[in-house]
Amino acid sequence: MLQSTSLFAQKAKERIIANRYDKLQDSLKQNRNLSKQWLLGELSYIIDKSAYDTPLDSIKLRCLAWKAAILSSTQQKDSFLIYTDRFVNYFKDDPARLKKYPQSYSELLQPFASHLIEMGLYNKAYKLVNNAIQELKETGYKGKGLTSLQLTLGYIELTGLNEKEKAKHTLKKVLTMPDDKKSKTLAYSALGNLYITKDLDSAYYYKQKACKTQQEYSYKGQYYSCQSTLAHILIKQGKLEEAETILTEVIAFKENASASENPLFLAWSYYYLSKIYQYKRNFEAQEKYLLKCNVILEKINELRLSEDVNYLLSTLNYANGKFEEGYQYELKSITSRDSIFSKNKINAVEEMRTKYQVQEKELALAAQQKMVSFQKKEKNRLLIGIFILVFFLAVSYYFYWQKIKAQKELLKKQDRINQQEIDSLLEHQKLASLQSYINGQHKERERISRDLHDSVSGNLATIKLKLSAVEEQTGRMQEILHSVDKTYREVRSISHDLIPKNIEVNSFVAMLEQLIESQKTDKLSVNSDISNKKAIENLSTKIKLELFRILQEIFNNIHKHAHATEVFLSIFIQDSTIQLSVEDNGKGFHPEIPKKGLGLQNINHRVRELSGSLDIESAPQKGTLVNIIIPRTNE
């Protein structure tokens, strides 16, 4: 029975956390403007409350990756690195987890690696991905996630670490790994770019492979961008007709493409086509495509291509006798070249300035350390001299003061003893008086409550029964009977309301636990999870009273209507709200169908009085879950 009860409580807790995660996802799907601080708070709660090696494992891991992404986007580098280590250590602490979740590990590791690359931490990203690949191989995993990680490793080697030979080996390995068309396509394309300056045949081979795969899987945008680079390789090989055919097709597609397409690829396609017509000595067509290219370049910042295009246009105009136009294009070419030079110069100057500032700071620090060392020595000499002088003065004064001090200490000790006795007596009297007052007040409340319940309520109940037994029930008699019944309920309510006033002097948490304990029967098991007990004790008396009454009403409904055998109760404080959840495995009901009883109405009324919210999840034979959230602003 105990094991069954514990399992029910655990499942109820897991359900609450899973519901919270689902609501968080729903909020994002509805495009709500959620603050990142609020998101971090919610994710932290789910991460902290979710235990490892439970059905919540997947939720916890995804929340870790989610929180790390937010920390990275808000430039919280140190916190991001901490959560990266937490994610990795989850699998490192127990290798069995890696065998259980290899796909999740490979998929969720990718965002961590991407954020490290964005931060410029290439060595850490390389180590993270390389270790993950080795660990996954040891488990025997051969899924797509492994191929994707291998591609990421090659990208880091190529662009971050500038190790081209190593990158070439890694990218080629991607082509032999488990089938992942997207990763293999990117690997083909990267290898094509890598070979383009050294081996045109190999560059053509890999780019053609990439284009074929992209066409096969309808990656139109990537396919035509790849085709443009393929045409560039053909031009270098002298295959002008083939390159012209490809570029004509690429330009036709990109001119009709959506605005989201990168216009730079279209500019390069115009440029490559102009080079073909230059080699064919068709200068009119060359100028046409250079002008089209220039129109795009005026809208984007691509200085090197702009310099070359304007230079070629100036040459063509000079050759056609259009000296003014040629001069203008030449000025634009020179401006682009100067901008490139200025940019490089600024970067060089900034680099030199940084080095100078570092060197200057190092020299200043060395000089400062030398000065500090000298001052420290002088200070030590002075302190030693002062210490010796003070020592001799202290020794000479010590013997004179010792006798007087002993006498004073004796008098002070006697005064302290006398004062302690007086304080102890006063404190004892004060506590006894206070305790007597509290006990008297408590007994008086209980006496009044008992008298109202046993005497007045009993008399009213007797009168009600006698009136009900009268055979001739006139309208006047019914009115009297109704008044007596109303007075009976009011007296009974006053009697019950007197008891919760103990909240002001007793432990509220202890009263809650006592209430919970009193609800247990042979047929009903009640489990509870009361978190942040200190904060709950510090709640205002108003909130304590209403929470107590709400719980009484909920348990009353469970006993009367639910026919449940197990109940799980959770009370905790999160940020500025008090959250109460009660779940039973009773017969349930349809929450949308109005109920005639006052129980739920009373609960709803009390929650509204505290400006809170009430959410009831139930269905016939499915049990009932009551969620109540109350803002602490009521304090």
NURONU-334897 format. One line per field, with one value per residue (C-alpha): residue number from 0; residue in three letters; x negated, y, z negated. Coordinates in steps of 0.2 Angstrom, whole numbers, plus 5000, padded with zeros to 4 digits. Example, Ala and Ser with C-alpha at 12.3 -4.5 7.8 and 13.67 -1.06 7.14 Angstrom:
2
k	(0, 1)
r	(ALA, SER)
c1	(4938, 4932)
c2	(4978, 4995)
c3	(4961, 4964)
This chain:
635
k	(0, 1, 2, 3, 4, 5, 6, 7, 8, 9, 10, 11, 12, 13, 14, 15, 16, 17, 18, 19, 20, 21, 22, 23, 24, 25, 26, 27, 28, 29, 30, 31, 32, 33, 34, 35, 36, 37, 38, 39, 40, 41, 42, 43, 44, 45, 46, 47, 48, 49, 50, 51, 52, 53, 54, 55, 56, 57, 58, 59, 60, 61, 62, 63, 64, 65, 66, 67, 68, 69, 70, 71, 72, 73, 74, 75, 76, 77, 78, 79, 80, 81, 82, 83, 84, 85, 86, 87, 88, 89, 90, 91, 92, 93, 94, 95, 96, 97, 98, 99, 100, 101, 102, 103, 104, 105, 106, 107, 108, 109, 110, 111, 112, 113, 114, 115, 116, 117, 118, 119, 120, 121, 122, 123, 124, 125, 126, 127, 128, 129, 130, 131, 132, 133, 134, 135, 136, 137, 138, 139, 140, 141, 142, 143, 144, 145, 146, 147, 148, 149, 150, 151, 152, 153, 154, 155, 156, 157, 158, 159, 160, 161, 162, 163, 164, 165, 166, 167, 168, 169, 170, 171, 172, 173, 174, 175, 176, 177, 178, 179, 180, 181, 182, 183, 184, 185, 186, 187, 188, 189, 190, 191, 192, 193, 194, 195, 196, 197, 198, 199, 200, 201, 202, 203, 204, 205, 206, 207, 208, 209, 210, 211, 212, 213, 214, 215, 216, 217, 218, 219, 220, 221, 222, 223, 224, 225, 226, 227, 228, 229, 230, 231, 232, 233, 234, 235, 236, 237, 238, 239, 240, 241, 242, 243, 244, 245, 246, 247, 248, 249, 250, 251, 252, 253, 254, 255, 256, 257, 258, 259, 260, 261, 262, 263, 264, 265, 266, 267, 268, 269, 270, 271, 272, 273, 274, 275, 276, 277, 278, 279, 280, 281, 282, 283, 284, 285, 286, 287, 288, 289, 290, 291, 292, 293, 294, 295, 296, 297, 298, 299, 300, 301, 302, 303, 304, 305, 306, 307, 308, 309, 310, 311, 312, 313, 314, 315, 316, 317, 318, 319, 320, 321, 322, 323, 324, 325, 326, 327, 328, 329, 330, 331, 332, 333, 334, 335, 336, 337, 338, 339, 340, 341, 342, 343, 344, 345, 346, 347, 348, 349, 350, 351, 352, 353, 354, 355, 356, 357, 358, 359, 360, 361, 362, 363, 364, 365, 366, 367, 368, 369, 370, 371, 372, 373, 374, 375, 376, 377, 378, 379, 380, 381, 382, 383, 384, 385, 386, 387, 388, 389, 390, 391, 392, 393, 394, 395, 396, 397, 398, 399, 400, 401, 402, 403, 404, 405, 406, 407, 408, 409, 410, 411, 412, 413, 414, 415, 416, 417, 418, 419, 420, 421, 422, 423, 424, 425, 426, 427, 428, 429, 430, 431, 432, 433, 434, 435, 436, 437, 438, 439, 440, 441, 442, 443, 444, 445, 446, 447, 448, 449, 450, 451, 452, 453, 454, 455, 456, 457, 458, 459, 460, 461, 462, 463, 464, 465, 466, 467, 468, 469, 470, 471, 472, 473, 474, 475, 476, 477, 478, 479, 480, 481, 482, 483, 484, 485, 486, 487, 488, 489, 490, 491, 492, 493, 494, 495, 496, 497, 498, 499, 500, 501, 502, 503, 504, 505, 506, 507, 508, 509, 510, 511, 512, 513, 514, 515, 516, 517, 518, 519, 520, 521, 522, 523, 524, 525, 526, 527, 528, 529, 530, 531, 532, 533, 534, 535, 536, 537, 538, 539, 540, 541, 542, 543, 544, 545, 546, 547, 548, 549, 550, 551, 552, 553, 554, 555, 556, 557, 558, 559, 560, 561, 562, 563, 564, 565, 566, 567, 568, 569, 570, 571, 572, 573, 574, 575, 576, 577, 578, 579, 580, 581, 582, 583, 584, 585, 586, 587, 588, 589, 590, 591, 592, 593, 594, 595, 596, 597, 598, 599, 600, 601, 602, 603, 604, 605, 606, 607, 608, 609, 610, 611, 612, 613, 614, 615, 616, 617, 618, 619, 620, 621, 622, 623, 624, 625, 626, 627, 628, 629, 630, 631, 632, 633, 634)
r	(MET, LEU, GLN, SER, THR, SER, LEU, PHE, ALA, GLN, LYS, ALA, LYS, GLU, ARG, ILE, ILE, ALA, ASN, ARG, TYR, ASP, LYS, LEU, GLN, ASP, SER, LEU, LYS, GLN, ASN, ARG, ASN, LEU, SER, LYS, GLN, TRP, LEU, LEU, GLY, GLU, LEU, SER, TYR, ILE, ILE, ASP, LYS, SER, ALA, TYR, ASP, THR, PRO, LEU, ASP, SER, ILE, LYS, LEU, ARG, CYS, LEU, ALA, TRP, LYS, ALA, ALA, ILE, LEU, SER, SER, THR, GLN, GLN, LYS, ASP, SER, PHE, LEU, ILE, TYR, THR, ASP, ARG, PHE, VAL, ASN, TYR, PHE, LYS, ASP, ASP, PRO, ALA, ARG, LEU, LYS, LYS, TYR, PRO, GLN, SER, TYR, SER, GLU, LEU, LEU, GLN, PRO, PHE, ALA, SER, HIS, LEU, ILE, GLU, MET, GLY, LEU, TYR, ASN, LYS, ALA, TYR, LYS, LEU, VAL, ASN, ASN, ALA, ILE, GLN, GLU, LEU, LYS, GLU, THR, GLY, TYR, LYS, GLY, LYS, GLY, LEU, THR, SER, LEU, GLN, LEU, THR, LEU, GLY, TYR, ILE, GLU, LEU, THR, GLY, LEU, ASN, GLU, LYS, GLU, LYS, ALA, LYS, HIS, THR, LEU, LYS, LYS, VAL, LEU, THR, MET, PRO, ASP, ASP, LYS, LYS, SER, LYS, THR, LEU, ALA, TYR, SER, ALA, LEU, GLY, ASN, LEU, TYR, ILE, THR, LYS, ASP, LEU, ASP, SER, ALA, TYR, TYR, TYR, LYS, GLN, LYS, ALA, CYS, LYS, THR, GLN, GLN, GLU, TYR, SER, TYR, LYS, GLY, GLN, TYR, TYR, SER, CYS, GLN, SER, THR, LEU, ALA, HIS, ILE, LEU, ILE, LYS, GLN, GLY, LYS, LEU, GLU, GLU, ALA, GLU, THR, ILE, LEU, THR, GLU, VAL, ILE, ALA, PHE, LYS, GLU, ASN, ALA, SER, ALA, SER, GLU, ASN, PRO, LEU, PHE, LEU, ALA, TRP, SER, TYR, TYR, TYR, LEU, SER, LYS, ILE, TYR, GLN, TYR, LYS, ARG, ASN, PHE, GLU, ALA, GLN, GLU, LYS, TYR, LEU, LEU, LYS, CYS, ASN, VAL, ILE, LEU, GLU, LYS, ILE, ASN, GLU, LEU, ARG, LEU, SER, GLU, ASP, VAL, ASN, TYR, LEU, LEU, SER, THR, LEU, ASN, TYR, ALA, ASN, GLY, LYS, PHE, GLU, GLU, GLY, TYR, GLN, TYR, GLU, LEU, LYS, SER, ILE, THR, SER, ARG, ASP, SER, ILE, PHE, SER, LYS, ASN, LYS, ILE, ASN, ALA, VAL, GLU, GLU, MET, ARG, THR, LYS, TYR, GLN, VAL, GLN, GLU, LYS, GLU, LEU, ALA, LEU, ALA, ALA, GLN, GLN, LYS, MET, VAL, SER, PHE, GLN, LYS, LYS, GLU, LYS, ASN, ARG, LEU, LEU, ILE, GLY, ILE, PHE, ILE, LEU, VAL, PHE, PHE, LEU, ALA, VAL, SER, TYR, TYR, PHE, TYR, TRP, GLN, LYS, ILE, LYS, ALA, GLN, LYS, GLU, LEU, LEU, LYS, LYS, GLN, ASP, ARG, ILE, ASN, GLN, GLN, GLU, ILE, ASP, SER, LEU, LEU, GLU, HIS, GLN, LYS, LEU, ALA, SER, LEU, GLN, SER, TYR, ILE, ASN, GLY, GLN, HIS, LYS, GLU, ARG, GLU, ARG, ILE, SER, ARG, ASP, LEU, HIS, ASP, SER, VAL, SER, GLY, ASN, LEU, ALA, THR, ILE, LYS, LEU, LYS, LEU, SER, ALA, VAL, GLU, GLU, GLN, THR, GLY, ARG, MET, GLN, GLU, ILE, LEU, HIS, SER, VAL, ASP, LYS, THR, TYR, ARG, GLU, VAL, ARG, SER, ILE, SER, HIS, ASP, LEU, ILE, PRO, LYS, ASN, ILE, GLU, VAL, ASN, SER, PHE, VAL, ALA, MET, LEU, GLU, GLN, LEU, ILE, GLU, SER, GLN, LYS, THR, ASP, LYS, LEU, SER, VAL, ASN, SER, ASP, ILE, SER, ASN, LYS, LYS, ALA, ILE, GLU, ASN, LEU, SER, THR, LYS, ILE, LYS, LEU, GLU, LEU, PHE, ARG, ILE, LEU, GLN, GLU, ILE, PHE, ASN, ASN, ILE, HIS, LYS, HIS, ALA, HIS, ALA, THR, GLU, VAL, PHE, LEU, SER, ILE, PHE, ILE, GLN, ASP, SER, THR, ILE, GLN, LEU, SER, VAL, GLU, ASP, ASN, GLY, LYS, GLY, PHE, HIS, PRO, GLU, ILE, PRO, LYS, LYS, GLY, LEU, GLY, LEU, GLN, ASN, ILE, ASN, HIS, ARG, VAL, ARG, GLU, LEU, SER, GLY, SER, LEU, ASP, ILE, GLU, SER, ALA, PRO, GLN, LYS, GLY, THR, LEU, VAL, ASN, ILE, ILE, ILE, PRO, ARG, THR, ASN, GLU)
c1	(5000, 4986, 4977, 4992, 4996, 4978, 4979, 4995, 4987, 4972, 4983, 4994, 4978, 4972, 4988, 4988, 4970, 4975, 4991, 4980, 4968, 4982, 4990, 4973, 4972, 4990, 4986, 4971, 4982, 4995, 4981, 4983, 4970, 4962, 4947, 4931, 4929, 4946, 4942, 4925, 4935, 4948, 4934, 4924, 4940, 4942, 4924, 4923, 4939, 4936, 4926, 4914, 4918, 4936, 4950, 4945, 4927, 4931, 4940, 4925, 4912, 4922, 4924, 4905, 4902, 4916, 4909, 4891, 4897, 4905, 4890, 4879, 4891, 4890, 4871, 4870, 4855, 4850, 4867, 4869, 4853, 4859, 4875, 4864, 4854, 4870, 4877, 4861, 4859, 4876, 4870, 4852, 4858, 4868, 4862, 4878, 4888, 4878, 4883, 4901, 4902, 4889, 4900, 4906, 4887, 4882, 4896, 4896, 4876, 4877, 4884, 4871, 4857, 4865, 4866, 4848, 4843, 4853, 4843, 4827, 4822, 4817, 4805, 4818, 4831, 4819, 4815, 4834, 4839, 4824, 4827, 4845, 4841, 4829, 4842, 4856, 4845, 4841, 4859, 4861, 4873, 4873, 4888, 4889, 4884, 4866, 4865, 4870, 4858, 4844, 4849, 4848, 4831, 4825, 4833, 4823, 4807, 4809, 4816, 4811, 4794, 4789, 4783, 4787, 4779, 4787, 4804, 4802, 4800, 4815, 4826, 4822, 4826, 4844, 4847, 4844, 4855, 4873, 4885, 4889, 4892, 4892, 4875, 4867, 4873, 4865, 4849, 4848, 4851, 4837, 4825, 4828, 4824, 4809, 4801, 4806, 4789, 4778, 4787, 4801, 4805, 4808, 4817, 4829, 4832, 4837, 4848, 4856, 4860, 4868, 4878, 4885, 4890, 4898, 4908, 4913, 4921, 4928, 4916, 4919, 4910, 4895, 4895, 4893, 4881, 4870, 4873, 4866, 4850, 4849, 4850, 4835, 4825, 4829, 4824, 4807, 4806, 4810, 4826, 4836, 4851, 4855, 4853, 4864, 4878, 4877, 4877, 4891, 4902, 4896, 4900, 4917, 4921, 4914, 4922, 4939, 4934, 4942, 4934, 4928, 4915, 4897, 4894, 4876, 4877, 4886, 4872, 4859, 4869, 4869, 4851, 4846, 4857, 4848, 4831, 4837, 4842, 4825, 4816, 4827, 4824, 4842, 4840, 4858, 4864, 4850, 4855, 4874, 4871, 4858, 4871, 4884, 4871, 4867, 4885, 4886, 4869, 4875, 4887, 4876, 4858, 4846, 4831, 4819, 4832, 4837, 4819, 4817, 4834, 4832, 4814, 4820, 4834, 4822, 4811, 4825, 4831, 4814, 4812, 4829, 4824, 4836, 4822, 4834, 4843, 4827, 4820, 4835, 4833, 4814, 4818, 4830, 4817, 4804, 4816, 4820, 4801, 4798, 4812, 4804, 4787, 4794, 4803, 4788, 4778, 4790, 4790, 4771, 4770, 4783, 4773, 4757, 4766, 4772, 4755, 4748, 4761, 4758, 4739, 4742, 4753, 4740, 4726, 4737, 4742, 4723, 4719, 4734, 4729, 4711, 4718, 4730, 4715, 4704, 4719, 4722, 4704, 4704, 4721, 4714, 4699, 4710, 4722, 4708, 4702, 4719, 4722, 4706, 4711, 4729, 4723, 4712, 4725, 4738, 4727, 4724, 4742, 4748, 4742, 4750, 4767, 4768, 4773, 4786, 4792, 4794, 4805, 4816, 4818, 4824, 4837, 4843, 4845, 4855, 4866, 4868, 4874, 4886, 4893, 4894, 4905, 4916, 4918, 4921, 4935, 4943, 4942, 4950, 4964, 4967, 4967, 4979, 4991, 4991, 4993, 5008, 5016, 5014, 5020, 5035, 5039, 5038, 5049, 5062, 5063, 5065, 5078, 5088, 5087, 5092, 5106, 5112, 5111, 5117, 5130, 5137, 5134, 5142, 5157, 5160, 5159, 5172, 5183, 5181, 5186, 5201, 5207, 5204, 5215, 5230, 5243, 5251, 5237, 5244, 5234, 5230, 5224, 5212, 5205, 5201, 5194, 5182, 5177, 5173, 5163, 5153, 5149, 5143, 5131, 5125, 5122, 5113, 5102, 5097, 5093, 5081, 5073, 5068, 5055, 5044, 5039, 5026, 5016, 5011, 5001, 4998, 4987, 4997, 4987, 4991, 5009, 5009, 5000, 5013, 5027, 5020, 5017, 5035, 5042, 5033, 5045, 5044, 5050, 5042, 5023, 5016, 4999, 4992, 4977, 4976, 4960, 4953, 4961, 4952, 4960, 4977, 4976, 4972, 4988, 5001, 5015, 5028, 5020, 5017, 5035, 5042, 5029, 5035, 5053, 5050, 5042, 5056, 5068, 5058, 5056, 5075, 5079, 5067, 5075, 5093, 5092, 5076, 5075, 5056, 5043, 5028, 5025, 5009, 5007, 4993, 4990, 4976, 4971, 4963, 4957, 4972, 4986, 4993, 4997, 5009, 5012, 5023, 5026, 5037, 5040, 5059, 5074, 5071, 5085, 5087, 5081, 5090, 5107, 5113, 5115, 5129, 5118, 5110, 5093, 5085, 5094, 5086, 5069, 5070, 5077, 5062, 5049, 5057, 5056, 5037, 5036, 5031, 5035, 5044, 5041, 5050, 5045, 5057, 5067, 5078, 5068, 5052, 5050, 5049, 5034, 5037, 5024, 5025, 5013, 5013, 5003, 4993, 4998, 5013, 5000)
c2	(5000, 5012, 5008, 5011, 5028, 5033, 5029, 5039, 5054, 5053, 5051, 5066, 5077, 5072, 5076, 5093, 5097, 5090, 5101, 5116, 5112, 5109, 5126, 5134, 5127, 5133, 5150, 5151, 5144, 5158, 5171, 5179, 5192, 5182, 5190, 5180, 5182, 5174, 5160, 5157, 5156, 5144, 5133, 5133, 5127, 5113, 5108, 5108, 5099, 5085, 5070, 5061, 5043, 5046, 5049, 5068, 5064, 5071, 5086, 5090, 5088, 5099, 5113, 5112, 5115, 5128, 5138, 5137, 5145, 5159, 5162, 5162, 5175, 5186, 5186, 5177, 5167, 5160, 5154, 5146, 5136, 5130, 5123, 5115, 5106, 5101, 5093, 5084, 5078, 5070, 5057, 5056, 5052, 5037, 5029, 5019, 5035, 5038, 5020, 5024, 5042, 5042, 5051, 5065, 5067, 5070, 5081, 5092, 5093, 5102, 5119, 5119, 5117, 5131, 5143, 5140, 5143, 5159, 5164, 5161, 5147, 5135, 5124, 5121, 5117, 5105, 5096, 5095, 5088, 5076, 5068, 5066, 5057, 5045, 5042, 5038, 5026, 5017, 5014, 5007, 5021, 5024, 5036, 5052, 5062, 5055, 5061, 5078, 5080, 5074, 5088, 5101, 5094, 5097, 5115, 5119, 5113, 5122, 5139, 5140, 5132, 5134, 5116, 5112, 5095, 5089, 5096, 5088, 5071, 5074, 5080, 5065, 5053, 5061, 5054, 5036, 5038, 5033, 5040, 5059, 5067, 5085, 5082, 5074, 5088, 5101, 5090, 5089, 5108, 5112, 5100, 5108, 5126, 5118, 5112, 5127, 5135, 5119, 5106, 5111, 5093, 5088, 5104, 5101, 5083, 5088, 5103, 5092, 5079, 5093, 5100, 5082, 5079, 5096, 5094, 5076, 5083, 5099, 5111, 5124, 5139, 5129, 5120, 5135, 5143, 5128, 5128, 5146, 5140, 5125, 5137, 5147, 5131, 5128, 5145, 5142, 5126, 5135, 5126, 5142, 5136, 5123, 5137, 5149, 5136, 5134, 5152, 5156, 5144, 5150, 5168, 5164, 5155, 5169, 5183, 5175, 5170, 5177, 5192, 5181, 5174, 5181, 5194, 5192, 5175, 5183, 5197, 5184, 5174, 5191, 5193, 5175, 5177, 5194, 5185, 5172, 5186, 5195, 5179, 5178, 5196, 5200, 5217, 5223, 5208, 5209, 5227, 5222, 5209, 5220, 5234, 5221, 5216, 5234, 5238, 5224, 5229, 5247, 5240, 5228, 5229, 5218, 5229, 5217, 5212, 5231, 5236, 5223, 5227, 5246, 5244, 5233, 5245, 5260, 5250, 5246, 5264, 5271, 5259, 5265, 5283, 5287, 5295, 5304, 5287, 5278, 5291, 5289, 5270, 5272, 5283, 5270, 5257, 5267, 5271, 5253, 5249, 5263, 5257, 5240, 5247, 5258, 5244, 5233, 5248, 5251, 5233, 5233, 5249, 5242, 5226, 5237, 5248, 5233, 5226, 5243, 5245, 5227, 5231, 5248, 5240, 5226, 5239, 5250, 5235, 5230, 5248, 5248, 5231, 5238, 5253, 5243, 5232, 5247, 5255, 5238, 5237, 5255, 5252, 5236, 5245, 5259, 5246, 5237, 5253, 5258, 5240, 5240, 5257, 5252, 5235, 5243, 5256, 5242, 5231, 5246, 5250, 5232, 5229, 5246, 5242, 5224, 5227, 5240, 5229, 5214, 5225, 5232, 5214, 5208, 5222, 5220, 5201, 5204, 5217, 5205, 5191, 5202, 5209, 5191, 5186, 5201, 5199, 5180, 5184, 5197, 5186, 5172, 5183, 5190, 5173, 5166, 5181, 5179, 5161, 5163, 5176, 5165, 5149, 5159, 5166, 5149, 5141, 5155, 5153, 5134, 5137, 5149, 5137, 5122, 5131, 5137, 5120, 5109, 5121, 5134, 5123, 5108, 5119, 5126, 5109, 5102, 5117, 5114, 5096, 5100, 5113, 5101, 5088, 5100, 5093, 5110, 5119, 5136, 5149, 5158, 5142, 5139, 5156, 5153, 5136, 5144, 5158, 5144, 5134, 5150, 5155, 5137, 5137, 5154, 5149, 5133, 5144, 5156, 5141, 5134, 5151, 5153, 5138, 5144, 5160, 5148, 5152, 5169, 5160, 5142, 5135, 5137, 5122, 5111, 5116, 5111, 5094, 5091, 5095, 5083, 5069, 5071, 5067, 5050, 5035, 5016, 5019, 5036, 5039, 5057, 5062, 5080, 5090, 5107, 5116, 5133, 5130, 5146, 5157, 5149, 5153, 5171, 5173, 5185, 5179, 5183, 5171, 5158, 5158, 5157, 5143, 5133, 5135, 5131, 5115, 5111, 5113, 5103, 5088, 5090, 5088, 5073, 5064, 5068, 5065, 5059, 5041, 5042, 5030, 5041, 5060, 5070, 5088, 5101, 5118, 5129, 5147, 5152, 5170, 5181, 5167, 5154, 5138, 5124, 5108, 5094, 5078, 5063, 5046, 5047, 5046, 5063, 5074, 5086, 5103, 5112, 5106, 5118, 5110, 5113, 5112, 5126, 5118, 5123, 5140, 5143, 5138, 5149, 5164, 5163, 5162, 5177, 5186, 5184, 5189, 5171, 5159, 5142, 5128, 5111, 5096, 5081, 5068, 5054, 5040, 5049, 5058, 5077, 5089, 5106, 5120, 5136, 5151, 5166, 5181, 5187, 5205, 5201, 5202)
c3	(5000, 4995, 5011, 5021, 5013, 5015, 5034, 5036, 5027, 5039, 5054, 5049, 5047, 5064, 5072, 5064, 5071, 5088, 5089, 5084, 5099, 5111, 5106, 5108, 5126, 5130, 5124, 5137, 5151, 5148, 5151, 5134, 5130, 5116, 5107, 5107, 5088, 5086, 5098, 5088, 5072, 5079, 5086, 5070, 5060, 5072, 5072, 5053, 5050, 5063, 5057, 5068, 5074, 5074, 5088, 5086, 5093, 5111, 5104, 5092, 5106, 5118, 5105, 5102, 5121, 5121, 5107, 5113, 5130, 5121, 5110, 5126, 5135, 5120, 5120, 5103, 5108, 5091, 5087, 5105, 5102, 5085, 5093, 5107, 5094, 5085, 5101, 5105, 5087, 5087, 5100, 5093, 5075, 5081, 5098, 5099, 5102, 5118, 5124, 5119, 5128, 5142, 5154, 5141, 5136, 5154, 5159, 5143, 5143, 5160, 5153, 5140, 5153, 5164, 5150, 5145, 5163, 5163, 5148, 5157, 5144, 5159, 5148, 5135, 5149, 5157, 5141, 5137, 5154, 5156, 5139, 5143, 5159, 5150, 5136, 5149, 5159, 5143, 5140, 5158, 5163, 5182, 5184, 5194, 5178, 5180, 5198, 5193, 5179, 5191, 5203, 5189, 5184, 5202, 5203, 5187, 5194, 5210, 5205, 5186, 5185, 5203, 5204, 5222, 5224, 5208, 5214, 5230, 5222, 5210, 5224, 5234, 5220, 5219, 5237, 5230, 5215, 5212, 5224, 5221, 5237, 5230, 5222, 5237, 5248, 5237, 5236, 5255, 5257, 5244, 5252, 5269, 5261, 5253, 5269, 5280, 5278, 5280, 5290, 5302, 5308, 5289, 5286, 5301, 5296, 5278, 5283, 5297, 5283, 5272, 5286, 5291, 5273, 5271, 5287, 5281, 5265, 5272, 5263, 5277, 5269, 5264, 5281, 5291, 5280, 5282, 5301, 5301, 5292, 5304, 5319, 5311, 5311, 5329, 5334, 5326, 5336, 5352, 5355, 5359, 5368, 5354, 5341, 5351, 5352, 5333, 5329, 5341, 5332, 5314, 5319, 5326, 5309, 5298, 5307, 5304, 5286, 5270, 5261, 5248, 5260, 5257, 5271, 5270, 5279, 5293, 5294, 5295, 5309, 5319, 5316, 5321, 5337, 5341, 5340, 5353, 5365, 5361, 5367, 5382, 5386, 5385, 5376, 5378, 5369, 5356, 5352, 5351, 5337, 5329, 5327, 5320, 5308, 5303, 5300, 5286, 5279, 5276, 5264, 5254, 5247, 5257, 5260, 5269, 5282, 5284, 5287, 5301, 5309, 5310, 5316, 5331, 5335, 5335, 5347, 5359, 5358, 5362, 5377, 5383, 5382, 5367, 5357, 5344, 5340, 5340, 5328, 5316, 5315, 5313, 5298, 5291, 5293, 5284, 5270, 5267, 5268, 5255, 5244, 5244, 5240, 5227, 5219, 5219, 5213, 5199, 5194, 5194, 5184, 5172, 5170, 5167, 5155, 5145, 5144, 5139, 5126, 5119, 5119, 5111, 5097, 5094, 5092, 5081, 5071, 5068, 5063, 5051, 5044, 5041, 5032, 5022, 5017, 5012, 5002, 4993, 4987, 4981, 4972, 4964, 4957, 4950, 4943, 4934, 4926, 4920, 4914, 4903, 4896, 4892, 4885, 4872, 4867, 4866, 4855, 4843, 4842, 4840, 4823, 4817, 4825, 4820, 4802, 4806, 4820, 4808, 4796, 4810, 4818, 4801, 4799, 4817, 4814, 4799, 4808, 4823, 4811, 4803, 4819, 4827, 4812, 4814, 4833, 4830, 4818, 4828, 4844, 4835, 4828, 4846, 4854, 4841, 4843, 4862, 4861, 4849, 4861, 4876, 4867, 4860, 4877, 4885, 4872, 4873, 4892, 4890, 4876, 4887, 4902, 4892, 4884, 4901, 4908, 4894, 4886, 4898, 4914, 4905, 4900, 4917, 4925, 4913, 4916, 4935, 4933, 4923, 4935, 4949, 4941, 4940, 4952, 4957, 4966, 4970, 4980, 4963, 4956, 4971, 4969, 4950, 4954, 4967, 4955, 4942, 4955, 4960, 4942, 4939, 4953, 4948, 4930, 4936, 4948, 4934, 4923, 4936, 4941, 4923, 4924, 4938, 4928, 4920, 4936, 4928, 4914, 4920, 4934, 4950, 4958, 4943, 4944, 4963, 4959, 4945, 4957, 4970, 4956, 4950, 4968, 4969, 4967, 4969, 4987, 4991, 4992, 4992, 4998, 4998, 5003, 4994, 5001, 4995, 4977, 4970, 4984, 4981, 4962, 4967, 4977, 4971, 4959, 4973, 4985, 4972, 4967, 4984, 4989, 4974, 4978, 4996, 4992, 4979, 4993, 5006, 4994, 4989, 5008, 5010, 4995, 5001, 5020, 5026, 5018, 5020, 5012, 5015, 5014, 5018, 5012, 5017, 5010, 5015, 5017, 5034, 5037, 5032, 5032, 5021, 5030, 5023, 5032, 5026, 5037, 5032, 5041, 5038, 5050, 5058, 5066, 5081, 5075, 5089, 5082, 5068, 5051, 5039, 5023, 5014, 5012, 5029, 5028, 5011, 5017, 5032, 5022, 5009, 5024, 5032, 5015, 5016, 5034, 5039, 5052, 5051, 5064, 5063, 5074, 5073, 5082, 5077, 5070, 5073, 5056, 5053, 5053, 5044, 5048, 5038, 5041, 5028, 5030, 5015, 5018, 5006, 4991)
